[in-house]
Amino acid sequence: MKVTARLHATLRRPVSDGYQNRVTVELDEGATVASLLKTLEIGLAPEHLLVLLGQQRIDPEHALHDGDAVQIFPPISGG
């Protein structure tokens, strides 16, 4: 199945002409958010990320489906 991930802020990936913020990956049926994060080699613990499907927050055990589009946000601080 194919899942699209939109990477925000520091999770964007550098490419030759800027940054890539949208990645489509092929995952096995029954894949979860945790397996998506592992495939993307995010490097942060899932509980430190905000992952949305539509406008709903989903947890690392959430099962993904073909065609899902998730947004992934890193921890952000400011003042």
PyMOL Python script that loads the backbone (N, CA, C, O; Angstrom):
from pymol import cmd

cmd.read_pdbstr("""\
ATOM      1  N   MET A   1       0.838  -1.171   0.000  1.00  0.00           N
ATOM      2  CA  MET A   1       0.000   0.000   0.000  1.00  0.00           C
ATOM      3  C   MET A   1       0.883   1.234   0.000  1.00  0.00           C
ATOM      4  O   MET A   1       2.017   1.198   0.479  1.00  0.00           O
ATOM      5  N   LYS A   2       0.355   2.336  -0.543  1.00  0.00           N
ATOM      6  CA  LYS A   2       1.107   3.588  -0.586  1.00  0.00           C
ATOM      7  C   LYS A   2       0.527   4.575   0.422  1.00  0.00           C
ATOM      8  O   LYS A   2      -0.686   4.757   0.519  1.00  0.00           O
ATOM      9  N   VAL A   3       1.433   5.207   1.168  1.00  0.00           N
ATOM     10  CA  VAL A   3       1.069   6.217   2.156  1.00  0.00           C
ATOM     11  C   VAL A   3       1.928   7.447   1.890  1.00  0.00           C
ATOM     12  O   VAL A   3       3.124   7.333   1.624  1.00  0.00           O
ATOM     13  N   THR A   4       1.316   8.610   1.963  1.00  0.00           N
ATOM     14  CA  THR A   4       2.055   9.856   1.775  1.00  0.00           C
ATOM     15  C   THR A   4       2.250  10.524   3.124  1.00  0.00           C
ATOM     16  O   THR A   4       1.315  10.631   3.917  1.00  0.00           O
ATOM     17  N   ALA A   5       3.472  10.974   3.379  1.00  0.00           N
ATOM     18  CA  ALA A   5       3.788  11.686   4.612  1.00  0.00           C
ATOM     19  C   ALA A   5       4.240  13.092   4.269  1.00  0.00           C
ATOM     20  O   ALA A   5       5.117  13.283   3.426  1.00  0.00           O
ATOM     21  N   ARG A   6       3.646  14.067   4.917  1.00  0.00           N
ATOM     22  CA  ARG A   6       4.085  15.452   4.773  1.00  0.00           C
ATOM     23  C   ARG A   6       4.924  15.781   5.993  1.00  0.00           C
ATOM     24  O   ARG A   6       4.445  15.721   7.125  1.00  0.00           O
ATOM     25  N   LEU A   7       6.171  16.127   5.756  1.00  0.00           N
ATOM     26  CA  LEU A   7       7.137  16.386   6.818  1.00  0.00           C
ATOM     27  C   LEU A   7       7.224  17.892   7.060  1.00  0.00           C
ATOM     28  O   LEU A   7       7.373  18.674   6.121  1.00  0.00           O
ATOM     29  N   HIS A   8       7.131  18.282   8.317  1.00  0.00           N
ATOM     30  CA  HIS A   8       7.133  19.703   8.663  1.00  0.00           C
ATOM     31  C   HIS A   8       8.415  20.096   9.395  1.00  0.00           C
ATOM     32  O   HIS A   8       9.050  19.275  10.058  1.00  0.00           O
ATOM     33  N   ALA A   9       8.774  21.355   9.258  1.00  0.00           N
ATOM     34  CA  ALA A   9       9.890  21.998   9.970  1.00  0.00           C
ATOM     35  C   ALA A   9      11.194  21.217   9.768  1.00  0.00           C
ATOM     36  O   ALA A   9      11.606  20.977   8.634  1.00  0.00           O
ATOM     37  N   THR A  10      11.833  20.826  10.860  1.00  0.00           N
ATOM     38  CA  THR A  10      13.148  20.185  10.788  1.00  0.00           C
ATOM     39  C   THR A  10      13.109  18.770  10.227  1.00  0.00           C
ATOM     40  O   THR A  10      14.165  18.181   9.994  1.00  0.00           O
ATOM     41  N   LEU A  11      11.942  18.214  10.005  1.00  0.00           N
ATOM     42  CA  LEU A  11      11.841  16.865   9.448  1.00  0.00           C
ATOM     43  C   LEU A  11      11.961  16.864   7.923  1.00  0.00           C
ATOM     44  O   LEU A  11      12.164  15.811   7.319  1.00  0.00           O
ATOM     45  N   ARG A  12      11.835  18.042   7.297  1.00  0.00           N
ATOM     46  CA  ARG A  12      11.985  18.115   5.840  1.00  0.00           C
ATOM     47  C   ARG A  12      13.370  17.606   5.453  1.00  0.00           C
ATOM     48  O   ARG A  12      14.321  17.717   6.227  1.00  0.00           O
ATOM     49  N   ARG A  13      13.474  17.054   4.261  1.00  0.00           N
ATOM     50  CA  ARG A  13      14.729  16.444   3.809  1.00  0.00           C
ATOM     51  C   ARG A  13      15.406  17.318   2.762  1.00  0.00           C
ATOM     52  O   ARG A  13      14.779  17.749   1.794  1.00  0.00           O
ATOM     53  N   PRO A  14      16.708  17.575   2.970  1.00  0.00           N
ATOM     54  CA  PRO A  14      17.417  18.373   1.971  1.00  0.00           C
ATOM     55  C   PRO A  14      17.599  17.599   0.666  1.00  0.00           C
ATOM     56  O   PRO A  14      17.950  16.419   0.669  1.00  0.00           O
ATOM     57  N   VAL A  15      17.355  18.278  -0.431  1.00  0.00           N
ATOM     58  CA  VAL A  15      17.599  17.748  -1.768  1.00  0.00           C
ATOM     59  C   VAL A  15      18.379  18.807  -2.537  1.00  0.00           C
ATOM     60  O   VAL A  15      18.581  19.915  -2.040  1.00  0.00           O
ATOM     61  N   SER A  16      18.811  18.476  -3.729  1.00  0.00           N
ATOM     62  CA  SER A  16      19.704  19.368  -4.475  1.00  0.00           C
ATOM     63  C   SER A  16      19.146  20.770  -4.703  1.00  0.00           C
ATOM     64  O   SER A  16      19.917  21.727  -4.768  1.00  0.00           O
ATOM     65  N   ASP A  17      17.840  20.914  -4.825  1.00  0.00           N
ATOM     66  CA  ASP A  17      17.273  22.232  -5.115  1.00  0.00           C
ATOM     67  C   ASP A  17      16.397  22.776  -3.989  1.00  0.00           C
ATOM     68  O   ASP A  17      15.487  23.562  -4.250  1.00  0.00           O
ATOM     69  N   GLY A  18      16.651  22.380  -2.756  1.00  0.00           N
ATOM     70  CA  GLY A  18      15.882  22.883  -1.625  1.00  0.00           C
ATOM     71  C   GLY A  18      15.573  21.792  -0.621  1.00  0.00           C
ATOM     72  O   GLY A  18      16.455  21.051  -0.188  1.00  0.00           O
ATOM     73  N   TYR A  19      14.308  21.708  -0.263  1.00  0.00           N
ATOM     74  CA  TYR A  19      13.875  20.715   0.724  1.00  0.00           C
ATOM     75  C   TYR A  19      12.680  19.937   0.199  1.00  0.00           C
ATOM     76  O   TYR A  19      11.816  20.478  -0.491  1.00  0.00           O
ATOM     77  N   GLN A  20      12.651  18.660   0.539  1.00  0.00           N
ATOM     78  CA  GLN A  20      11.522  17.801   0.199  1.00  0.00           C
ATOM     79  C   GLN A  20      10.657  17.685   1.440  1.00  0.00           C
ATOM     80  O   GLN A  20      11.131  17.282   2.502  1.00  0.00           O
ATOM     81  N   ASN A  21       9.386  18.040   1.303  1.00  0.00           N
ATOM     82  CA  ASN A  21       8.511  17.951   2.470  1.00  0.00           C
ATOM     83  C   ASN A  21       7.381  16.942   2.287  1.00  0.00           C
ATOM     84  O   ASN A  21       6.555  16.776   3.185  1.00  0.00           O
ATOM     85  N   ARG A  22       7.332  16.275   1.154  1.00  0.00           N
ATOM     86  CA  ARG A  22       6.295  15.273   0.900  1.00  0.00           C
ATOM     87  C   ARG A  22       6.964  14.010   0.376  1.00  0.00           C
ATOM     88  O   ARG A  22       7.711  14.046  -0.602  1.00  0.00           O
ATOM     89  N   VAL A  23       6.683  12.885   1.045  1.00  0.00           N
ATOM     90  CA  VAL A  23       7.294  11.609   0.685  1.00  0.00           C
ATOM     91  C   VAL A  23       6.192  10.562   0.580  1.00  0.00           C
ATOM     92  O   VAL A  23       5.349  10.458   1.471  1.00  0.00           O
ATOM     93  N   THR A  24       6.192   9.791  -0.494  1.00  0.00           N
ATOM     94  CA  THR A  24       5.265   8.672  -0.637  1.00  0.00           C
ATOM     95  C   THR A  24       6.071   7.393  -0.504  1.00  0.00           C
ATOM     96  O   THR A  24       7.083   7.210  -1.181  1.00  0.00           O
ATOM     97  N   VAL A  25       5.612   6.508   0.376  1.00  0.00           N
ATOM     98  CA  VAL A  25       6.323   5.255   0.624  1.00  0.00           C
ATOM     99  C   VAL A  25       5.389   4.074   0.423  1.00  0.00           C
ATOM    100  O   VAL A  25       4.172   4.188   0.566  1.00  0.00           O
ATOM    101  N   GLU A  26       5.974   2.963   0.096  1.00  0.00           N
ATOM    102  CA  GLU A  26       5.257   1.695  -0.049  1.00  0.00           C
ATOM    103  C   GLU A  26       5.423   0.940   1.264  1.00  0.00           C
ATOM    104  O   GLU A  26       6.546   0.707   1.711  1.00  0.00           O
ATOM    105  N   LEU A  27       4.297   0.554   1.887  1.00  0.00           N
ATOM    106  CA  LEU A  27       4.315  -0.175   3.153  1.00  0.00           C
ATOM    107  C   LEU A  27       3.524  -1.465   3.006  1.00  0.00           C
ATOM    108  O   LEU A  27       2.674  -1.589   2.125  1.00  0.00           O
ATOM    109  N   ASP A  28       3.814  -2.422   3.877  1.00  0.00           N
ATOM    110  CA  ASP A  28       3.053  -3.671   3.909  1.00  0.00           C
ATOM    111  C   ASP A  28       1.650  -3.407   4.447  1.00  0.00           C
ATOM    112  O   ASP A  28       1.448  -2.489   5.242  1.00  0.00           O
ATOM    113  N   GLU A  29       0.693  -4.206   4.016  1.00  0.00           N
ATOM    114  CA  GLU A  29      -0.656  -4.118   4.561  1.00  0.00           C
ATOM    115  C   GLU A  29      -0.576  -4.277   6.077  1.00  0.00           C
ATOM    116  O   GLU A  29       0.208  -5.079   6.584  1.00  0.00           O
ATOM    117  N   GLY A  30      -1.383  -3.516   6.787  1.00  0.00           N
ATOM    118  CA  GLY A  30      -1.390  -3.586   8.245  1.00  0.00           C
ATOM    119  C   GLY A  30      -0.319  -2.747   8.905  1.00  0.00           C
ATOM    120  O   GLY A  30      -0.157  -2.803  10.124  1.00  0.00           O
ATOM    121  N   ALA A  31       0.421  -1.965   8.122  1.00  0.00           N
ATOM    122  CA  ALA A  31       1.469  -1.117   8.689  1.00  0.00           C
ATOM    123  C   ALA A  31       0.860  -0.070   9.615  1.00  0.00           C
ATOM    124  O   ALA A  31      -0.282   0.353   9.432  1.00  0.00           O
ATOM    125  N   THR A  32       1.631   0.333  10.597  1.00  0.00           N
ATOM    126  CA  THR A  32       1.184   1.317  11.571  1.00  0.00           C
ATOM    127  C   THR A  32       1.985   2.613  11.406  1.00  0.00           C
ATOM    128  O   THR A  32       2.931   2.687  10.621  1.00  0.00           O
ATOM    129  N   VAL A  33       1.581   3.615  12.160  1.00  0.00           N
ATOM    130  CA  VAL A  33       2.330   4.874  12.174  1.00  0.00           C
ATOM    131  C   VAL A  33       3.769   4.606  12.601  1.00  0.00           C
ATOM    132  O   VAL A  33       4.696   5.173  12.023  1.00  0.00           O
ATOM    133  N   ALA A  34       3.973   3.752  13.602  1.00  0.00           N
ATOM    134  CA  ALA A  34       5.323   3.440  14.068  1.00  0.00           C
ATOM    135  C   ALA A  34       6.170   2.844  12.947  1.00  0.00           C
ATOM    136  O   ALA A  34       7.346   3.184  12.817  1.00  0.00           O
ATOM    137  N   SER A  35       5.589   1.962  12.137  1.00  0.00           N
ATOM    138  CA  SER A  35       6.367   1.376  11.043  1.00  0.00           C
ATOM    139  C   SER A  35       6.638   2.408   9.952  1.00  0.00           C
ATOM    140  O   SER A  35       7.681   2.347   9.299  1.00  0.00           O
ATOM    141  N   LEU A  36       5.727   3.351   9.740  1.00  0.00           N
ATOM    142  CA  LEU A  36       5.979   4.443   8.800  1.00  0.00           C
ATOM    143  C   LEU A  36       7.154   5.287   9.271  1.00  0.00           C
ATOM    144  O   LEU A  36       8.040   5.614   8.482  1.00  0.00           O
ATOM    145  N   LEU A  37       7.166   5.640  10.548  1.00  0.00           N
ATOM    146  CA  LEU A  37       8.256   6.446  11.092  1.00  0.00           C
ATOM    147  C   LEU A  37       9.593   5.721  10.973  1.00  0.00           C
ATOM    148  O   LEU A  37      10.620   6.336  10.686  1.00  0.00           O
ATOM    149  N   LYS A  38       9.568   4.418  11.193  1.00  0.00           N
ATOM    150  CA  LYS A  38      10.796   3.626  11.055  1.00  0.00           C
ATOM    151  C   LYS A  38      11.259   3.615   9.595  1.00  0.00           C
ATOM    152  O   LYS A  38      12.449   3.768   9.324  1.00  0.00           O
ATOM    153  N   THR A  39      10.338   3.437   8.667  1.00  0.00           N
ATOM    154  CA  THR A  39      10.676   3.439   7.240  1.00  0.00           C
ATOM    155  C   THR A  39      11.265   4.786   6.822  1.00  0.00           C
ATOM    156  O   THR A  39      12.202   4.838   6.025  1.00  0.00           O
ATOM    157  N   LEU A  40      10.717   5.864   7.358  1.00  0.00           N
ATOM    158  CA  LEU A  40      11.195   7.204   7.022  1.00  0.00           C
ATOM    159  C   LEU A  40      12.484   7.572   7.755  1.00  0.00           C
ATOM    160  O   LEU A  40      13.086   8.610   7.480  1.00  0.00           O
ATOM    161  N   GLU A  41      12.903   6.716   8.688  1.00  0.00           N
ATOM    162  CA  GLU A  41      14.119   6.948   9.472  1.00  0.00           C
ATOM    163  C   GLU A  41      14.104   8.322  10.134  1.00  0.00           C
ATOM    164  O   GLU A  41      15.067   9.085  10.052  1.00  0.00           O
ATOM    165  N   ILE A  42      12.977   8.614  10.796  1.00  0.00           N
ATOM    166  CA  ILE A  42      12.805   9.911  11.453  1.00  0.00           C
ATOM    167  C   ILE A  42      13.828  10.103  12.573  1.00  0.00           C
ATOM    168  O   ILE A  42      14.378  11.196  12.709  1.00  0.00           O
ATOM    169  N   GLY A  43      14.096   9.083  13.371  1.00  0.00           N
ATOM    170  CA  GLY A  43      15.110   9.187  14.407  1.00  0.00           C
ATOM    171  C   GLY A  43      14.633   9.763  15.727  1.00  0.00           C
ATOM    172  O   GLY A  43      15.429   9.896  16.657  1.00  0.00           O
ATOM    173  N   LEU A  44      13.383  10.101  15.836  1.00  0.00           N
ATOM    174  CA  LEU A  44      12.814  10.570  17.092  1.00  0.00           C
ATOM    175  C   LEU A  44      11.789   9.554  17.572  1.00  0.00           C
ATOM    176  O   LEU A  44      11.145   8.877  16.771  1.00  0.00           O
ATOM    177  N   ALA A  45      11.649   9.457  18.880  1.00  0.00           N
ATOM    178  CA  ALA A  45      10.656   8.543  19.438  1.00  0.00           C
ATOM    179  C   ALA A  45       9.259   9.000  19.020  1.00  0.00           C
ATOM    180  O   ALA A  45       8.969  10.196  19.049  1.00  0.00           O
ATOM    181  N   PRO A  46       8.388   8.061  18.631  1.00  0.00           N
ATOM    182  CA  PRO A  46       7.045   8.425  18.172  1.00  0.00           C
ATOM    183  C   PRO A  46       6.275   9.304  19.152  1.00  0.00           C
ATOM    184  O   PRO A  46       5.491  10.157  18.737  1.00  0.00           O
ATOM    185  N   GLU A  47       6.495   9.102  20.447  1.00  0.00           N
ATOM    186  CA  GLU A  47       5.756   9.903  21.426  1.00  0.00           C
ATOM    187  C   GLU A  47       6.213  11.362  21.460  1.00  0.00           C
ATOM    188  O   GLU A  47       5.565  12.196  22.093  1.00  0.00           O
ATOM    189  N   HIS A  48       7.315  11.676  20.791  1.00  0.00           N
ATOM    190  CA  HIS A  48       7.800  13.054  20.719  1.00  0.00           C
ATOM    191  C   HIS A  48       7.322  13.775  19.463  1.00  0.00           C
ATOM    192  O   HIS A  48       7.666  14.938  19.248  1.00  0.00           O
ATOM    193  N   LEU A  49       6.543  13.106  18.645  1.00  0.00           N
ATOM    194  CA  LEU A  49       6.071  13.672  17.388  1.00  0.00           C
ATOM    195  C   LEU A  49       4.561  13.886  17.433  1.00  0.00           C
ATOM    196  O   LEU A  49       3.847  13.203  18.167  1.00  0.00           O
ATOM    197  N   LEU A  50       4.097  14.827  16.654  1.00  0.00           N
ATOM    198  CA  LEU A  50       2.667  15.013  16.445  1.00  0.00           C
ATOM    199  C   LEU A  50       2.364  14.468  15.056  1.00  0.00           C
ATOM    200  O   LEU A  50       2.885  14.968  14.059  1.00  0.00           O
ATOM    201  N   VAL A  51       1.514  13.434  14.994  1.00  0.00           N
ATOM    202  CA  VAL A  51       1.153  12.826  13.718  1.00  0.00           C
ATOM    203  C   VAL A  51      -0.356  12.980  13.534  1.00  0.00           C
ATOM    204  O   VAL A  51      -1.150  12.586  14.388  1.00  0.00           O
ATOM    205  N   LEU A  52      -0.727  13.565  12.394  1.00  0.00           N
ATOM    206  CA  LEU A  52      -2.130  13.810  12.098  1.00  0.00           C
ATOM    207  C   LEU A  52      -2.566  13.060  10.853  1.00  0.00           C
ATOM    208  O   LEU A  52      -1.816  12.943   9.885  1.00  0.00           O
ATOM    209  N   LEU A  53      -3.783  12.558  10.893  1.00  0.00           N
ATOM    210  CA  LEU A  53      -4.452  11.993   9.715  1.00  0.00           C
ATOM    211  C   LEU A  53      -5.696  12.855   9.539  1.00  0.00           C
ATOM    212  O   LEU A  53      -6.624  12.790  10.344  1.00  0.00           O
ATOM    213  N   GLY A  54      -5.709  13.654   8.488  1.00  0.00           N
ATOM    214  CA  GLY A  54      -6.740  14.687   8.384  1.00  0.00           C
ATOM    215  C   GLY A  54      -6.438  15.711   9.456  1.00  0.00           C
ATOM    216  O   GLY A  54      -5.339  16.264   9.503  1.00  0.00           O
ATOM    217  N   GLN A  55      -7.404  15.965  10.311  1.00  0.00           N
ATOM    218  CA  GLN A  55      -7.187  16.893  11.423  1.00  0.00           C
ATOM    219  C   GLN A  55      -7.179  16.171  12.762  1.00  0.00           C
ATOM    220  O   GLN A  55      -7.265  16.804  13.814  1.00  0.00           O
ATOM    221  N   GLN A  56      -7.074  14.848  12.724  1.00  0.00           N
ATOM    222  CA  GLN A  56      -7.130  14.055  13.954  1.00  0.00           C
ATOM    223  C   GLN A  56      -5.750  13.525  14.300  1.00  0.00           C
ATOM    224  O   GLN A  56      -5.053  12.972  13.449  1.00  0.00           O
ATOM    225  N   ARG A  57      -5.361  13.696  15.557  1.00  0.00           N
ATOM    226  CA  ARG A  57      -4.092  13.151  16.032  1.00  0.00           C
ATOM    227  C   ARG A  57      -4.206  11.633  16.119  1.00  0.00           C
ATOM    228  O   ARG A  57      -5.206  11.100  16.600  1.00  0.00           O
ATOM    229  N   ILE A  58      -3.163  10.945  15.647  1.00  0.00           N
ATOM    230  CA  ILE A  58      -3.167   9.485  15.716  1.00  0.00           C
ATOM    231  C   ILE A  58      -1.925   9.021  16.461  1.00  0.00           C
ATOM    232  O   ILE A  58      -0.897   9.698  16.459  1.00  0.00           O
ATOM    233  N   ASP A  59      -2.030   7.854  17.101  1.00  0.00           N
ATOM    234  CA  ASP A  59      -0.918   7.344  17.896  1.00  0.00           C
ATOM    235  C   ASP A  59      -0.086   6.349  17.090  1.00  0.00           C
ATOM    236  O   ASP A  59      -0.484   5.952  15.995  1.00  0.00           O
ATOM    237  N   PRO A  60       1.070   5.944  17.628  1.00  0.00           N
ATOM    238  CA  PRO A  60       1.977   5.062  16.885  1.00  0.00           C
ATOM    239  C   PRO A  60       1.380   3.712  16.494  1.00  0.00           C
ATOM    240  O   PRO A  60       1.836   3.103  15.526  1.00  0.00           O
ATOM    241  N   GLU A  61       0.380   3.232  17.218  1.00  0.00           N
ATOM    242  CA  GLU A  61      -0.226   1.935  16.923  1.00  0.00           C
ATOM    243  C   GLU A  61      -1.347   2.021  15.899  1.00  0.00           C
ATOM    244  O   GLU A  61      -1.905   0.996  15.508  1.00  0.00           O
ATOM    245  N   HIS A  62      -1.680   3.216  15.463  1.00  0.00           N
ATOM    246  CA  HIS A  62      -2.768   3.403  14.500  1.00  0.00           C
ATOM    247  C   HIS A  62      -2.434   2.697  13.181  1.00  0.00           C
ATOM    248  O   HIS A  62      -1.367   2.919  12.608  1.00  0.00           O
ATOM    249  N   ALA A  63      -3.341   1.857  12.708  1.00  0.00           N
ATOM    250  CA  ALA A  63      -3.143   1.148  11.435  1.00  0.00           C
ATOM    251  C   ALA A  63      -3.404   2.101  10.270  1.00  0.00           C
ATOM    252  O   ALA A  63      -4.403   2.820  10.253  1.00  0.00           O
ATOM    253  N   LEU A  64      -2.509   2.096   9.315  1.00  0.00           N
ATOM    254  CA  LEU A  64      -2.645   2.938   8.131  1.00  0.00           C
ATOM    255  C   LEU A  64      -3.296   2.156   7.003  1.00  0.00           C
ATOM    256  O   LEU A  64      -3.303   0.925   7.013  1.00  0.00           O
ATOM    257  N   HIS A  65      -3.843   2.874   6.033  1.00  0.00           N
ATOM    258  CA  HIS A  65      -4.529   2.263   4.894  1.00  0.00           C
ATOM    259  C   HIS A  65      -3.999   2.860   3.603  1.00  0.00           C
ATOM    260  O   HIS A  65      -3.456   3.965   3.594  1.00  0.00           O
ATOM    261  N   ASP A  66      -4.161   2.130   2.528  1.00  0.00           N
ATOM    262  CA  ASP A  66      -3.710   2.590   1.224  1.00  0.00           C
ATOM    263  C   ASP A  66      -4.300   3.968   0.914  1.00  0.00           C
ATOM    264  O   ASP A  66      -5.506   4.181   1.041  1.00  0.00           O
ATOM    265  N   GLY A  67      -3.442   4.889   0.509  1.00  0.00           N
ATOM    266  CA  GLY A  67      -3.889   6.221   0.158  1.00  0.00           C
ATOM    267  C   GLY A  67      -3.916   7.221   1.302  1.00  0.00           C
ATOM    268  O   GLY A  67      -4.178   8.404   1.081  1.00  0.00           O
ATOM    269  N   ASP A  68      -3.647   6.764   2.526  1.00  0.00           N
ATOM    270  CA  ASP A  68      -3.621   7.697   3.654  1.00  0.00           C
ATOM    271  C   ASP A  68      -2.554   8.761   3.436  1.00  0.00           C
ATOM    272  O   ASP A  68      -1.504   8.499   2.851  1.00  0.00           O
ATOM    273  N   ALA A  69      -2.841   9.954   3.913  1.00  0.00           N
ATOM    274  CA  ALA A  69      -1.888  11.066   3.880  1.00  0.00           C
ATOM    275  C   ALA A  69      -1.774  11.600   5.303  1.00  0.00           C
ATOM    276  O   ALA A  69      -2.736  12.126   5.862  1.00  0.00           O
ATOM    277  N   VAL A  70      -0.588  11.458   5.877  1.00  0.00           N
ATOM    278  CA  VAL A  70      -0.370  11.898   7.254  1.00  0.00           C
ATOM    279  C   VAL A  70       0.562  13.096   7.261  1.00  0.00           C
ATOM    280  O   VAL A  70       1.356  13.301   6.343  1.00  0.00           O
ATOM    281  N   GLN A  71       0.444  13.877   8.318  1.00  0.00           N
ATOM    282  CA  GLN A  71       1.347  14.992   8.538  1.00  0.00           C
ATOM    283  C   GLN A  71       2.146  14.695   9.792  1.00  0.00           C
ATOM    284  O   GLN A  71       1.600  14.232  10.793  1.00  0.00           O
ATOM    285  N   ILE A  72       3.442  14.964   9.733  1.00  0.00           N
ATOM    286  CA  ILE A  72       4.329  14.664  10.857  1.00  0.00           C
ATOM    287  C   ILE A  72       5.039  15.942  11.281  1.00  0.00           C
ATOM    288  O   ILE A  72       5.717  16.583  10.479  1.00  0.00           O
ATOM    289  N   PHE A  73       4.876  16.302  12.545  1.00  0.00           N
ATOM    290  CA  PHE A  73       5.480  17.504  13.108  1.00  0.00           C
ATOM    291  C   PHE A  73       6.488  17.124  14.189  1.00  0.00           C
ATOM    292  O   PHE A  73       6.208  16.257  15.017  1.00  0.00           O
ATOM    293  N   PRO A  74       7.655  17.762  14.191  1.00  0.00           N
ATOM    294  CA  PRO A  74       8.620  17.509  15.268  1.00  0.00           C
ATOM    295  C   PRO A  74       8.232  18.294  16.508  1.00  0.00           C
ATOM    296  O   PRO A  74       7.338  19.138  16.460  1.00  0.00           O
ATOM    297  N   PRO A  75       8.914  18.013  17.634  1.00  0.00           N
ATOM    298  CA  PRO A  75       8.683  18.851  18.812  1.00  0.00           C
ATOM    299  C   PRO A  75       9.145  20.268  18.499  1.00  0.00           C
ATOM    300  O   PRO A  75      10.178  20.473  17.860  1.00  0.00           O
ATOM    301  N   ILE A  76       8.378  21.226  18.950  1.00  0.00           N
ATOM    302  CA  ILE A  76       8.693  22.626  18.674  1.00  0.00           C
ATOM    303  C   ILE A  76       8.670  23.391  19.986  1.00  0.00           C
ATOM    304  O   ILE A  76       7.792  23.184  20.823  1.00  0.00           O
ATOM    305  N   SER A  77       9.631  24.265  20.155  1.00  0.00           N
ATOM    306  CA  SER A  77       9.624  25.128  21.337  1.00  0.00           C
ATOM    307  C   SER A  77       9.799  26.558  20.872  1.00  0.00           C
ATOM    308  O   SER A  77      10.239  26.818  19.752  1.00  0.00           O
ATOM    309  N   GLY A  78       9.462  27.441  21.714  1.00  0.00           N
ATOM    310  CA  GLY A  78       9.589  28.850  21.372  1.00  0.00           C
ATOM    311  C   GLY A  78       9.308  29.687  22.595  1.00  0.00           C
ATOM    312  O   GLY A  78       9.121  29.178  23.701  1.00  0.00           O
ATOM    313  N   GLY A  79       9.286  30.939  22.374  1.00  0.00           N
ATOM    314  CA  GLY A  79       9.052  31.769  23.539  1.00  0.00           C
ATOM    315  C   GLY A  79       8.590  33.127  23.170  1.00  0.00           C
ATOM    316  O   GLY A  79       8.347  33.956  24.047  1.00  0.00           O
TER     317      GLY A  79
END
""", "prot")
cmd.dss("prot")
cmd.show_as("cartoon", "prot")
cmd.util.cbc("prot")
cmd.orient("prot")
